[in-house]
Amino acid sequence: MAREVLDCRRLLCPMPVIRVQDRIATLQPGDEVEAICTDPGVMQDIPAWCRINGHLVLEQKEEDDEYVLLIRVQETAS
């Protein structure tokens, strides 16, 4: 299992979601992505994308004006 940190600071919608999508496409089921963002919209946008695409949001938190989401890559149908 790999865990990667994805810096999405200073990116506005829809770029954080696109960056998460692109990174997840390169990973295996069970791997995790920690996305660090400054756009508050990611707190709704990334979980919605994960629900649609079958991935799991393990954690969402706000700290020091940043929004951090931890996502586990799930097996998806191709």
Secondary structure by P-SEA (a helix, b strand, c coil): cbbbbbbbcccccaaaaaaaaaaaaaccccbbbbbbbcccccccaaaaaaaaaccccccccccccbbbbbbbbccccc
